[in-house]
Amino acid sequence: MGTTLLPGGAGKYVLGIDPACPRCQESLTAPHMLLHCPNHKAQRNHLKAALHSHGLVLSFSNVLDPKGAARGPVYSALAKYLLDCQITDKI
């Protein structure tokens, strides 16, 4: 994946952007937001369930590029995750 406009990526190139996650102070990158931030663990469960129901594990590539019949349900779960975490304004 390339550079994102999330603070963890943009902060490398734009002065004045704090690259830290405001919730846990780790670098705010797409993998952190989708897979690791402890503050989104509860919301992540629905996303994990959608992946598991299609025999997939929670990984960056499975979330962003699920294959075959998993694509629709995983993308729906991803949209719900982003909305539930209230982070759509940061992506």
N, C-alpha and C positions, 0 to 999 in steps of 0.2 A: 504494500500500500504506500501511497505517497504522503506528502505533508498535508496536514489538516489545518483548519483554522482554530482548532482547540488550543487553549493556552500552552499546553505542553509542547506543541509543534510550532505554533506561531510565535511563542515567546522566544524562540531561538533567533527569529528574524525581525521581530518588531519590538522596539524599545518600549518599556513601560507596561508590558504584559507580564503578569505574575504567572509562571508556568505551573504553579502548584494547585492541586485540587482544593477547593475551599472547604471541603468536608473532612479530608484526611491528610492533606498536605503532601501527598505523593504527586509526581508529575502527571498533569491532567492530559493524558493521551487517549486515543480511541480504545486501545486494549485495556487501559486502566478503567475507563468508564464502563465498558461493556462486560469485562470479565473479572475485575479485581477489587473495585472500590467497595470496602466493607459497608459503606453506608447505603449501598443499593442491593445488598444481599437478598432481602425479602422480595424486592421487585424482580430480581434475576431468576427466582424460582420458576416463574411462569415460562420464561425463555428457555431455561434448562429442560423443563417438562416437554415443551414443544420439540426440542432437539431430540430428547431421549425417546419420544414416541415414534421417531423415525430412525432410531438406531444410531443417532449421532451424539457425540459428546460436546460439551461447551468449549468451543475454541473460536478464535478470531475468524478463521477461514470458514468454519461451519455457520457462524452467525451472519457473515457478510456474503457468502456465496454457497448456500445450501444447494444440494443437487436434487434433481428429479422432483418427486412428489413432496419432498420436504420444503421446497421453496416457498410456496404460498403460506403454509402454517407458520414457518419460521419467520418470514417477513412480517406477518401479522403480529406474532409474539414480540418481535423486535420493536415494532411501532408502539405496541402497548407498553413495553419496557421504557422506551424513551419518554413517552407521555407520563407514565407513572412516576418516573424519576424527575420529572419537570426539568429536563435538560435539552429540550428541543431548540431552545434559543441559543444554545452553545455549540450547535453543530451546523 
